[in-house]
């Protein structure tokens, strides 16, 4: 696993972004199931292929991907230590 504080290769950046996408879509599926609704995304943000669940990826890579999503403000860690999506409602 690369040192994410130092230089990162394009291949490592691609792996990190793919893992972040896997984490994001897993959380999105969980949130939709929890809310009992569909969550609509622009077509541009939707993957063209199914992403594997994060459990199928390297644990350290998933941790780094989750940390990246946290820094980007896409997810938050609730009081129970559970990672959750930050959703904006237009209701």
Buried (B, 14 or more C-beta within 10 A) or exposed (E): EBEBEEEBEEEBEEBBEBBBBBBBBBBBEBBBEEEEEEEEEEEEEEEEEEBEEBEEBEEEBBBBBBBBBBEEEBBEEEEEEEBBBEEEEEE
